[in-house]
Protein backbone atom coordinates (compact mmCIF):
# COMPACT_ATOMS: atom_id res chain seq x y z
CA UNK A 1 0.00 0.00 0.00
CA UNK A 2 1.43 3.36 -1.01
CA UNK A 3 1.92 6.15 1.50
CA UNK A 4 -0.12 9.31 0.88
CA UNK A 5 0.40 12.93 1.80
CA UNK A 6 -2.75 12.76 3.90
CA UNK A 7 -1.50 9.80 5.94
CA UNK A 8 1.87 11.49 6.41
CA UNK A 9 0.18 14.67 7.59
CA UNK A 10 -1.96 12.70 10.05
CA UNK A 11 1.21 11.33 11.62
CA UNK A 12 3.10 14.62 11.62
CA UNK A 13 0.23 16.47 13.30
CA UNK A 14 -0.27 13.99 16.13
CA UNK A 15 0.25 15.35 19.65
CA UNK A 16 4.00 15.29 20.03
CA UNK A 17 3.81 12.81 22.92
CA UNK A 18 1.83 10.38 20.76
CA UNK A 19 4.06 10.96 17.74
CA UNK A 20 7.20 10.24 19.75
CA UNK A 21 5.58 7.14 21.29
CA UNK A 22 4.68 5.80 17.83
CA UNK A 23 8.20 6.56 16.58
CA UNK A 24 9.72 4.74 19.57
CA UNK A 25 7.53 1.71 18.94
CA UNK A 26 8.85 1.47 15.38
CA UNK A 27 12.39 2.21 16.50
CA UNK A 28 12.44 -0.52 19.15
CA UNK A 29 10.94 -3.10 16.80
CA UNK A 30 13.27 -2.60 13.85
CA UNK A 31 16.38 -0.87 15.24
CA UNK A 32 18.88 -1.18 18.07
CA UNK A 33 17.17 1.36 20.38
CA UNK A 34 20.47 2.50 21.92
CA UNK A 35 22.63 2.24 18.78
CA UNK A 36 23.91 5.16 16.69
CA UNK A 37 26.02 4.54 13.60
CA UNK A 38 29.02 6.83 13.38
CA UNK A 39 29.86 7.83 9.82
CA UNK A 40 32.44 10.12 8.27
CA UNK A 41 31.79 12.21 5.14
CA UNK A 42 34.92 13.22 3.28
CA UNK A 43 35.01 15.68 0.39
CA UNK A 44 37.35 14.06 -2.12
CA UNK A 45 36.89 16.76 -4.77
CA UNK A 46 35.91 20.20 -3.54
CA UNK A 47 34.41 23.27 -5.22
CA UNK A 48 33.93 24.40 -8.82
CA UNK A 49 30.79 22.31 -9.31
CA UNK A 50 28.84 23.16 -12.47
CA UNK A 51 25.45 22.60 -10.80
CA UNK A 52 23.39 25.50 -9.43
CA UNK A 53 22.01 24.03 -6.18
CA UNK A 54 21.05 27.19 -4.32
CA UNK A 55 22.07 25.81 -0.93
CA UNK A 56 25.53 24.63 -1.92
CA UNK A 57 28.79 26.40 -1.07
CA UNK A 58 30.58 24.37 -3.75
CA UNK A 59 28.73 25.66 -6.80
CA UNK A 60 30.94 27.56 -9.25
CA UNK A 61 28.07 30.01 -9.75
CA UNK A 62 28.36 31.52 -6.27
CA UNK A 63 31.15 33.31 -4.44
CA UNK A 64 31.62 31.55 -1.10
CA UNK A 65 34.45 30.66 1.29
CA UNK A 66 35.10 27.40 -0.59
CA UNK A 67 38.23 27.18 -2.73
CA UNK A 68 38.55 24.77 -5.61
CA UNK A 69 40.53 21.65 -4.72
CA UNK A 70 41.44 18.80 -7.10
CA UNK A 71 40.37 15.20 -6.70
CA UNK A 72 42.19 13.65 -3.75
CA UNK A 73 44.77 10.98 -4.47
CA UNK A 74 43.69 7.51 -3.27
CA UNK A 75 46.56 7.52 -0.77
CA UNK A 76 45.17 10.73 0.77
CA UNK A 77 41.70 9.22 0.88
CA UNK A 78 43.12 6.15 2.63
CA UNK A 79 44.73 8.33 5.30
CA UNK A 80 41.42 10.13 5.87
CA UNK A 81 39.62 6.78 6.18
CA UNK A 82 42.18 5.50 8.68
CA UNK A 83 41.63 8.62 10.78
CA UNK A 84 37.85 8.19 10.53
CA UNK A 85 38.05 4.56 11.65
CA UNK A 86 40.27 5.47 14.59
CA UNK A 87 37.62 8.03 15.61
CA UNK A 88 34.98 5.30 15.72
CA UNK A 89 33.39 5.63 12.27
CA UNK A 90 32.07 2.41 10.74
CA UNK A 91 30.95 4.00 7.47
CA UNK A 92 33.14 6.19 5.24
CA UNK A 93 31.39 8.28 2.60
CA UNK A 94 33.24 10.01 -0.22
CA UNK A 95 31.68 13.07 -1.85
CA UNK A 96 32.74 14.80 -5.04
CA UNK A 97 31.54 18.22 -6.23
CA UNK A 98 30.72 17.59 -9.87
CA UNK A 99 27.69 16.76 -12.02
CA UNK A 100 28.48 13.07 -12.36
CA UNK A 101 31.08 10.43 -13.08
CA UNK A 102 31.61 11.13 -16.78
CA UNK A 103 35.39 11.64 -16.54
CA UNK A 104 36.86 8.13 -16.81
CA UNK A 105 40.29 9.13 -15.48
CA UNK A 106 38.76 10.62 -12.36
CA UNK A 107 36.36 7.71 -12.01
CA UNK A 108 39.27 5.25 -12.10
CA UNK A 109 40.86 7.14 -9.21
CA UNK A 110 37.59 6.96 -7.25
CA UNK A 111 37.43 3.20 -7.84
CA UNK A 112 40.93 2.86 -6.42
CA UNK A 113 39.91 4.86 -3.36
CA UNK A 114 36.85 2.66 -2.88
CA UNK A 115 38.99 -0.48 -3.01
CA UNK A 116 41.38 0.93 -0.44
CA UNK A 117 38.64 1.88 2.03
CA UNK A 118 36.82 -1.42 1.52
CA UNK A 119 39.97 -3.29 2.58
CA UNK A 120 39.78 -1.48 5.95
CA UNK A 121 36.53 -3.24 6.76
CA UNK A 122 34.38 -0.11 6.71
CA UNK A 123 31.07 0.35 4.93
CA UNK A 124 31.85 2.34 1.79
CA UNK A 125 29.46 5.02 0.58
CA UNK A 126 29.89 7.47 -2.28
CA UNK A 127 27.98 10.55 -3.36
CA UNK A 128 29.22 11.45 -6.83
CA UNK A 129 26.23 13.02 -8.55
CA UNK A 130 24.42 11.44 -11.47
CA UNK A 131 25.38 7.81 -11.98
CA UNK A 132 24.90 5.36 -14.84
CA UNK A 133 24.05 1.72 -14.22
CA UNK A 134 27.47 0.67 -15.58
CA UNK A 135 29.34 2.97 -13.20
CA UNK A 136 27.15 1.81 -10.32
CA UNK A 137 28.11 -1.80 -11.08
CA UNK A 138 31.80 -0.91 -11.25
CA UNK A 139 31.60 0.86 -7.89
CA UNK A 140 29.95 -2.22 -6.38
CA UNK A 141 32.66 -4.44 -7.81
CA UNK A 142 35.26 -2.16 -6.22
CA UNK A 143 33.66 -2.65 -2.82
CA UNK A 144 31.11 0.15 -2.43
CA UNK A 145 28.07 -0.86 -0.37
CA UNK A 146 25.75 2.13 -0.68
CA UNK A 147 25.26 5.18 -2.88
CA UNK A 148 23.94 8.51 -1.63
CA UNK A 149 21.83 10.68 -3.90
CA UNK A 150 19.37 12.98 -2.15
CA UNK A 151 16.06 14.07 -3.63
CA UNK A 152 16.51 17.27 -1.58
CA UNK A 153 12.85 18.34 -1.40
CA UNK A 154 9.43 17.73 -2.94
CA UNK A 155 8.95 17.49 -6.68
CA UNK A 156 6.81 20.65 -6.54
CA UNK A 157 9.42 22.78 -4.75
CA UNK A 158 12.42 21.32 -6.55
CA UNK A 159 12.60 24.01 -9.27
CA UNK A 160 13.12 26.61 -6.53
CA UNK A 161 16.28 24.80 -5.47
CA UNK A 162 18.04 23.64 -8.63
CA UNK A 163 17.61 23.94 -12.41
CA UNK A 164 20.63 22.07 -13.81
CA UNK A 165 19.24 18.59 -13.19
CA UNK A 166 15.67 17.37 -12.89
CA UNK A 167 13.85 15.45 -10.20
CA UNK A 168 13.55 12.55 -12.61
CA UNK A 169 17.32 12.65 -13.19
CA UNK A 170 17.73 12.00 -9.49
CA UNK A 171 15.19 9.18 -9.48
CA UNK A 172 16.93 7.61 -12.49
CA UNK A 173 20.22 7.58 -10.58
CA UNK A 174 18.51 5.84 -7.65
CA UNK A 175 17.07 3.30 -10.10
CA UNK A 176 20.53 2.67 -11.57
CA UNK A 177 21.91 2.16 -8.07
CA UNK A 178 19.22 -0.46 -7.36
CA UNK A 179 19.81 -2.24 -10.65
CA UNK A 180 23.47 -2.61 -9.69
CA UNK A 181 22.50 -4.31 -6.42
CA UNK A 182 23.60 -1.43 -4.19
CA UNK A 183 21.86 0.04 -1.18
CA UNK A 184 20.26 3.46 -1.48
CA UNK A 185 20.89 6.43 0.79
CA UNK A 186 18.51 9.26 -0.05
CA UNK A 187 16.94 12.07 1.92
CA UNK A 188 16.66 15.81 1.81
CA UNK A 189 17.23 19.24 3.30
CA UNK A 190 14.76 21.26 5.33
CA UNK A 191 14.85 24.99 5.92
CA UNK A 192 15.20 26.04 2.27
CA UNK A 193 11.99 28.06 2.24
CA UNK A 194 9.77 25.07 1.54
CA UNK A 195 6.40 24.62 3.25
CA UNK A 196 5.38 21.84 5.61
CA UNK A 197 3.70 19.87 2.83
CA UNK A 198 6.90 19.95 0.77
CA UNK A 199 8.75 18.26 3.61
CA UNK A 200 6.06 15.63 3.95
CA UNK A 201 5.89 15.08 0.18
CA UNK A 202 9.64 14.36 0.26
CA UNK A 203 9.08 11.67 2.88
CA UNK A 204 6.15 10.26 0.87
CA UNK A 205 8.34 10.07 -2.26
CA UNK A 206 11.05 8.21 -0.34
CA UNK A 207 8.64 5.93 1.50
CA UNK A 208 7.01 4.88 -1.79
CA UNK A 209 10.29 3.77 -3.36
CA UNK A 210 10.32 -0.01 -3.69
CA UNK A 211 12.26 -1.04 -1.73
CA UNK A 212 12.51 1.90 0.65
CA UNK A 213 15.97 3.47 1.06
CA UNK A 214 18.21 1.72 3.56
CA UNK A 215 19.37 5.15 4.71
CA UNK A 216 17.44 8.41 4.95
CA UNK A 217 19.56 11.47 5.82
CA UNK A 218 17.61 14.46 7.13
CA UNK A 219 19.63 17.68 6.81
CA UNK A 220 18.93 21.08 8.31
CA UNK A 221 20.07 23.80 5.92
CA UNK A 222 23.40 25.38 6.78
CA UNK A 223 22.93 28.85 5.30
CA UNK A 224 26.22 29.75 3.63
CA UNK A 225 27.15 33.35 2.84
CA UNK A 226 27.26 33.86 -0.91
CA UNK A 227 24.61 31.29 -1.81
CA UNK A 228 21.06 32.32 -2.78
CA UNK A 229 19.80 30.71 0.43
CA UNK A 230 22.17 32.51 2.79
CA UNK A 231 19.34 34.49 4.44
CA UNK A 232 17.05 31.57 5.23
CA UNK A 233 15.91 31.34 8.85
CA UNK A 234 16.96 28.21 10.77
CA UNK A 235 14.37 25.46 10.81
CA UNK A 236 12.25 25.28 13.95
CA UNK A 237 13.70 22.54 16.22
CA UNK A 238 10.33 20.99 17.06
CA UNK A 239 9.31 20.91 13.39
CA UNK A 240 12.62 19.17 12.67
CA UNK A 241 12.04 16.61 15.43
CA UNK A 242 8.50 15.97 14.15
CA UNK A 243 9.92 15.27 10.69
CA UNK A 244 12.45 12.79 12.10
CA UNK A 245 9.69 10.98 13.99
CA UNK A 246 7.44 10.88 10.93
CA UNK A 247 10.29 9.48 8.82
CA UNK A 248 10.95 6.79 11.43
CA UNK A 249 7.31 5.65 11.44
CA UNK A 250 6.98 5.72 7.64
CA UNK A 251 10.32 3.96 7.04
CA UNK A 252 10.84 1.80 10.14
CA UNK A 253 13.62 -0.38 8.70
CA UNK A 254 15.68 2.54 7.39
CA UNK A 255 18.60 4.16 9.17
CA UNK A 256 17.48 7.74 9.74
CA UNK A 257 20.60 9.88 9.60
CA UNK A 258 20.82 13.11 11.57
CA UNK A 259 23.04 14.92 9.10
CA UNK A 260 23.94 18.55 8.33
CA UNK A 261 23.03 21.33 10.72
CA UNK A 262 23.96 19.67 14.01
CA UNK A 263 26.57 22.35 14.74
CA UNK A 264 23.78 24.82 15.51
CA UNK A 265 21.58 22.32 17.38
CA UNK A 266 21.52 22.11 21.16
CA UNK A 267 22.19 18.77 22.82
CA UNK A 268 18.57 18.82 23.94
CA UNK A 269 17.36 19.07 20.33
CA UNK A 270 19.69 16.25 19.30
CA UNK A 271 18.42 14.13 22.21
CA UNK A 272 14.86 14.65 20.96
CA UNK A 273 15.98 13.60 17.47
CA UNK A 274 17.34 10.32 18.85
CA UNK A 275 14.12 9.78 20.82
CA UNK A 276 12.24 10.46 17.56
CA UNK A 277 14.16 7.66 15.84
CA UNK A 278 17.37 9.08 14.38
CA UNK A 279 20.15 6.49 14.66
CA UNK A 280 23.16 7.82 12.78
CA UNK A 281 25.35 10.93 12.86
CA UNK A 282 28.34 12.13 10.90
CA UNK A 283 31.41 12.70 13.03
CA UNK A 284 34.40 14.95 12.39
CA UNK A 285 34.68 18.73 12.51
CA UNK A 286 33.74 19.18 8.86
CA UNK A 287 30.81 17.86 6.82
CA UNK A 288 32.10 18.26 3.25
CA UNK A 289 32.82 21.99 3.65
CA UNK A 290 30.67 23.19 6.55
CA UNK A 291 31.29 22.94 10.29
CA UNK A 292 30.31 19.85 12.27
CA UNK A 293 30.75 19.00 15.96
CA UNK A 294 34.10 17.57 17.05
CA UNK A 295 34.22 13.78 17.36
CA UNK A 296 35.22 14.09 21.02
CA UNK A 297 32.17 16.25 21.72
CA UNK A 298 29.91 13.71 20.03
CA UNK A 299 31.49 10.92 22.06
CA UNK A 300 30.70 12.78 25.29
CA UNK A 301 27.18 13.55 24.12
CA UNK A 302 26.34 9.96 23.23
CA UNK A 303 27.85 8.74 26.50
CA UNK A 304 25.68 11.18 28.45
CA UNK A 305 22.61 9.88 26.57
CA UNK A 306 23.54 6.25 27.28
CA UNK A 307 23.86 5.52 23.55
CA UNK A 308 26.56 3.44 21.89
CA UNK A 309 28.22 3.02 18.52
CA UNK A 310 26.10 0.84 16.26
CA UNK A 311 27.59 -2.31 14.76
CA UNK A 312 26.45 -2.31 11.09
CA UNK A 313 26.14 -6.11 11.01
CA UNK A 314 23.89 -6.10 14.09
CA UNK A 315 21.84 -3.26 12.59
CA UNK A 316 21.32 -5.18 9.35
CA UNK A 317 20.03 -8.21 11.24
CA UNK A 318 17.66 -6.12 13.36
CA UNK A 319 16.38 -4.23 10.29
CA UNK A 320 15.80 -7.45 8.37
CA UNK A 321 18.37 -6.55 5.72
CA UNK A 322 20.66 -9.04 4.02
CA UNK A 323 24.33 -9.21 5.05
CA UNK A 324 26.76 -7.43 2.75
CA UNK A 325 27.92 -9.75 -0.02
CA UNK A 326 30.92 -8.49 -1.91
CA UNK A 327 30.74 -8.65 -5.68
CA UNK A 328 33.19 -10.93 -7.43
CA UNK A 329 35.79 -8.63 -8.94
CA UNK A 330 36.77 -9.49 -12.54
CA UNK A 331 40.42 -10.48 -12.79
CA UNK A 332 41.19 -7.79 -15.34
CA UNK A 333 39.83 -4.94 -13.15
CA UNK A 334 42.58 -2.52 -12.17
CA UNK A 335 42.83 1.02 -10.88
CA UNK A 336 43.39 2.13 -14.47
CA UNK A 337 39.98 0.90 -15.70
C-alpha positions as CSV (number, residue, x, y, z in Angstrom):
1,X,0.0,0.0,0.0
2,X,1.4,3.4,-1.0
3,X,1.9,6.2,1.5
4,X,-0.1,9.3,0.9
5,X,0.4,12.9,1.8
6,X,-2.7,12.8,3.9
7,X,-1.5,9.8,5.9
8,X,1.9,11.5,6.4
9,X,0.2,14.7,7.6
10,X,-2.0,12.7,10.0
11,X,1.2,11.3,11.6
12,X,3.1,14.6,11.6
13,X,0.2,16.5,13.3
14,X,-0.3,14.0,16.1
15,X,0.2,15.3,19.7
16,X,4.0,15.3,20.0
17,X,3.8,12.8,22.9
18,X,1.8,10.4,20.8
19,X,4.1,11.0,17.7
20,X,7.2,10.2,19.7
21,X,5.6,7.1,21.3
22,X,4.7,5.8,17.8
23,X,8.2,6.6,16.6
24,X,9.7,4.7,19.6
25,X,7.5,1.7,18.9
26,X,8.9,1.5,15.4
27,X,12.4,2.2,16.5
28,X,12.4,-0.5,19.2
29,X,10.9,-3.1,16.8
30,X,13.3,-2.6,13.8
31,X,16.4,-0.9,15.2
32,X,18.9,-1.2,18.1
33,X,17.2,1.4,20.4
34,X,20.5,2.5,21.9
35,X,22.6,2.2,18.8
36,X,23.9,5.2,16.7
37,X,26.0,4.5,13.6
38,X,29.0,6.8,13.4
39,X,29.9,7.8,9.8
40,X,32.4,10.1,8.3
41,X,31.8,12.2,5.1
42,X,34.9,13.2,3.3
43,X,35.0,15.7,0.4
44,X,37.4,14.1,-2.1
45,X,36.9,16.8,-4.8
46,X,35.9,20.2,-3.5
47,X,34.4,23.3,-5.2
48,X,33.9,24.4,-8.8
49,X,30.8,22.3,-9.3
50,X,28.8,23.2,-12.5
51,X,25.4,22.6,-10.8
52,X,23.4,25.5,-9.4
53,X,22.0,24.0,-6.2
54,X,21.1,27.2,-4.3
55,X,22.1,25.8,-0.9
56,X,25.5,24.6,-1.9
57,X,28.8,26.4,-1.1
58,X,30.6,24.4,-3.7
59,X,28.7,25.7,-6.8
60,X,30.9,27.6,-9.2
61,X,28.1,30.0,-9.8
62,X,28.4,31.5,-6.3
63,X,31.2,33.3,-4.4
64,X,31.6,31.5,-1.1
65,X,34.4,30.7,1.3
66,X,35.1,27.4,-0.6
67,X,38.2,27.2,-2.7
68,X,38.6,24.8,-5.6
69,X,40.5,21.6,-4.7
70,X,41.4,18.8,-7.1
71,X,40.4,15.2,-6.7
72,X,42.2,13.6,-3.8
73,X,44.8,11.0,-4.5
74,X,43.7,7.5,-3.3
75,X,46.6,7.5,-0.8
76,X,45.2,10.7,0.8
77,X,41.7,9.2,0.9
78,X,43.1,6.2,2.6
79,X,44.7,8.3,5.3
80,X,41.4,10.1,5.9
81,X,39.6,6.8,6.2
82,X,42.2,5.5,8.7
83,X,41.6,8.6,10.8
84,X,37.9,8.2,10.5
85,X,38.1,4.6,11.6
86,X,40.3,5.5,14.6
87,X,37.6,8.0,15.6
88,X,35.0,5.3,15.7
89,X,33.4,5.6,12.3
90,X,32.1,2.4,10.7
91,X,31.0,4.0,7.5
92,X,33.1,6.2,5.2
93,X,31.4,8.3,2.6
94,X,33.2,10.0,-0.2
95,X,31.7,13.1,-1.8
96,X,32.7,14.8,-5.0
97,X,31.5,18.2,-6.2
98,X,30.7,17.6,-9.9
99,X,27.7,16.8,-12.0
100,X,28.5,13.1,-12.4
101,X,31.1,10.4,-13.1
102,X,31.6,11.1,-16.8
103,X,35.4,11.6,-16.5
104,X,36.9,8.1,-16.8
105,X,40.3,9.1,-15.5
106,X,38.8,10.6,-12.4
107,X,36.4,7.7,-12.0
108,X,39.3,5.3,-12.1
109,X,40.9,7.1,-9.2
110,X,37.6,7.0,-7.3
111,X,37.4,3.2,-7.8
112,X,40.9,2.9,-6.4
113,X,39.9,4.9,-3.4
114,X,36.8,2.7,-2.9
115,X,39.0,-0.5,-3.0
116,X,41.4,0.9,-0.4
117,X,38.6,1.9,2.0
118,X,36.8,-1.4,1.5
119,X,40.0,-3.3,2.6
120,X,39.8,-1.5,5.9
121,X,36.5,-3.2,6.8
122,X,34.4,-0.1,6.7
123,X,31.1,0.3,4.9
124,X,31.9,2.3,1.8
125,X,29.5,5.0,0.6
126,X,29.9,7.5,-2.3
127,X,28.0,10.6,-3.4
128,X,29.2,11.4,-6.8
129,X,26.2,13.0,-8.5
130,X,24.4,11.4,-11.5
131,X,25.4,7.8,-12.0
132,X,24.9,5.4,-14.8
133,X,24.1,1.7,-14.2
134,X,27.5,0.7,-15.6
135,X,29.3,3.0,-13.2
136,X,27.2,1.8,-10.3
137,X,28.1,-1.8,-11.1
138,X,31.8,-0.9,-11.2
139,X,31.6,0.9,-7.9
140,X,30.0,-2.2,-6.4
141,X,32.7,-4.4,-7.8
142,X,35.3,-2.2,-6.2
143,X,33.7,-2.6,-2.8
144,X,31.1,0.1,-2.4
145,X,28.1,-0.9,-0.4
146,X,25.8,2.1,-0.7
147,X,25.3,5.2,-2.9
148,X,23.9,8.5,-1.6
149,X,21.8,10.7,-3.9
150,X,19.4,13.0,-2.1
151,X,16.1,14.1,-3.6
152,X,16.5,17.3,-1.6
153,X,12.9,18.3,-1.4
154,X,9.4,17.7,-2.9
155,X,9.0,17.5,-6.7
156,X,6.8,20.7,-6.5
157,X,9.4,22.8,-4.8
158,X,12.4,21.3,-6.6
159,X,12.6,24.0,-9.3
160,X,13.1,26.6,-6.5
161,X,16.3,24.8,-5.5
162,X,18.0,23.6,-8.6
163,X,17.6,23.9,-12.4
164,X,20.6,22.1,-13.8
165,X,19.2,18.6,-13.2
166,X,15.7,17.4,-12.9
167,X,13.8,15.5,-10.2
168,X,13.5,12.6,-12.6
169,X,17.3,12.7,-13.2
170,X,17.7,12.0,-9.5
171,X,15.2,9.2,-9.5
172,X,16.9,7.6,-12.5
173,X,20.2,7.6,-10.6
174,X,18.5,5.8,-7.7
175,X,17.1,3.3,-10.1
176,X,20.5,2.7,-11.6
177,X,21.9,2.2,-8.1
178,X,19.2,-0.5,-7.4
179,X,19.8,-2.2,-10.6
180,X,23.5,-2.6,-9.7
181,X,22.5,-4.3,-6.4
182,X,23.6,-1.4,-4.2
183,X,21.9,0.0,-1.2
184,X,20.3,3.5,-1.5
185,X,20.9,6.4,0.8
186,X,18.5,9.3,-0.1
187,X,16.9,12.1,1.9
188,X,16.7,15.8,1.8
189,X,17.2,19.2,3.3
190,X,14.8,21.3,5.3
191,X,14.8,25.0,5.9
192,X,15.2,26.0,2.3
193,X,12.0,28.1,2.2
194,X,9.8,25.1,1.5
195,X,6.4,24.6,3.3
196,X,5.4,21.8,5.6
197,X,3.7,19.9,2.8
198,X,6.9,19.9,0.8
199,X,8.7,18.3,3.6
200,X,6.1,15.6,3.9
201,X,5.9,15.1,0.2
202,X,9.6,14.4,0.3
203,X,9.1,11.7,2.9
204,X,6.2,10.3,0.9
205,X,8.3,10.1,-2.3
206,X,11.1,8.2,-0.3
207,X,8.6,5.9,1.5
208,X,7.0,4.9,-1.8
209,X,10.3,3.8,-3.4
210,X,10.3,0.0,-3.7
211,X,12.3,-1.0,-1.7
212,X,12.5,1.9,0.6
213,X,16.0,3.5,1.1
214,X,18.2,1.7,3.6
215,X,19.4,5.2,4.7
216,X,17.4,8.4,4.9
217,X,19.6,11.5,5.8
218,X,17.6,14.5,7.1
219,X,19.6,17.7,6.8
220,X,18.9,21.1,8.3
221,X,20.1,23.8,5.9
222,X,23.4,25.4,6.8
223,X,22.9,28.8,5.3
224,X,26.2,29.7,3.6
225,X,27.1,33.3,2.8
226,X,27.3,33.9,-0.9
227,X,24.6,31.3,-1.8
228,X,21.1,32.3,-2.8
229,X,19.8,30.7,0.4
230,X,22.2,32.5,2.8
231,X,19.3,34.5,4.4
232,X,17.1,31.6,5.2
233,X,15.9,31.3,8.8
234,X,17.0,28.2,10.8
235,X,14.4,25.5,10.8
236,X,12.3,25.3,14.0
237,X,13.7,22.5,16.2
238,X,10.3,21.0,17.1
239,X,9.3,20.9,13.4
240,X,12.6,19.2,12.7
241,X,12.0,16.6,15.4
242,X,8.5,16.0,14.2
243,X,9.9,15.3,10.7
244,X,12.5,12.8,12.1
245,X,9.7,11.0,14.0
246,X,7.4,10.9,10.9
247,X,10.3,9.5,8.8
248,X,10.9,6.8,11.4
249,X,7.3,5.6,11.4
250,X,7.0,5.7,7.6
251,X,10.3,4.0,7.0
252,X,10.8,1.8,10.1
253,X,13.6,-0.4,8.7
254,X,15.7,2.5,7.4
255,X,18.6,4.2,9.2
256,X,17.5,7.7,9.7
257,X,20.6,9.9,9.6
258,X,20.8,13.1,11.6
259,X,23.0,14.9,9.1
260,X,23.9,18.6,8.3
261,X,23.0,21.3,10.7
262,X,24.0,19.7,14.0
263,X,26.6,22.3,14.7
264,X,23.8,24.8,15.5
265,X,21.6,22.3,17.4
266,X,21.5,22.1,21.2
267,X,22.2,18.8,22.8
268,X,18.6,18.8,23.9
269,X,17.4,19.1,20.3
270,X,19.7,16.2,19.3
271,X,18.4,14.1,22.2
272,X,14.9,14.6,21.0
273,X,16.0,13.6,17.5
274,X,17.3,10.3,18.9
275,X,14.1,9.8,20.8
276,X,12.2,10.5,17.6
277,X,14.2,7.7,15.8
278,X,17.4,9.1,14.4
279,X,20.2,6.5,14.7
280,X,23.2,7.8,12.8
281,X,25.3,10.9,12.9
282,X,28.3,12.1,10.9
283,X,31.4,12.7,13.0
284,X,34.4,15.0,12.4
285,X,34.7,18.7,12.5
286,X,33.7,19.2,8.9
287,X,30.8,17.9,6.8
288,X,32.1,18.3,3.3
289,X,32.8,22.0,3.6
290,X,30.7,23.2,6.6
291,X,31.3,22.9,10.3
292,X,30.3,19.8,12.3
293,X,30.7,19.0,16.0
294,X,34.1,17.6,17.1
295,X,34.2,13.8,17.4
296,X,35.2,14.1,21.0
297,X,32.2,16.3,21.7
298,X,29.9,13.7,20.0
299,X,31.5,10.9,22.1
300,X,30.7,12.8,25.3
301,X,27.2,13.6,24.1
302,X,26.3,10.0,23.2
303,X,27.8,8.7,26.5
304,X,25.7,11.2,28.4
305,X,22.6,9.9,26.6
306,X,23.5,6.3,27.3
307,X,23.9,5.5,23.6
308,X,26.6,3.4,21.9
309,X,28.2,3.0,18.5
310,X,26.1,0.8,16.3
311,X,27.6,-2.3,14.8
312,X,26.5,-2.3,11.1
313,X,26.1,-6.1,11.0
314,X,23.9,-6.1,14.1
315,X,21.8,-3.3,12.6
316,X,21.3,-5.2,9.3
317,X,20.0,-8.2,11.2
318,X,17.7,-6.1,13.4
319,X,16.4,-4.2,10.3
320,X,15.8,-7.5,8.4
321,X,18.4,-6.5,5.7
322,X,20.7,-9.0,4.0
323,X,24.3,-9.2,5.0
324,X,26.8,-7.4,2.7
325,X,27.9,-9.8,0.0
326,X,30.9,-8.5,-1.9
327,X,30.7,-8.7,-5.7
328,X,33.2,-10.9,-7.4
329,X,35.8,-8.6,-8.9
330,X,36.8,-9.5,-12.5
331,X,40.4,-10.5,-12.8
332,X,41.2,-7.8,-15.3
333,X,39.8,-4.9,-13.2
334,X,42.6,-2.5,-12.2
335,X,42.8,1.0,-10.9
336,X,43.4,2.1,-14.5
337,X,40.0,0.9,-15.7
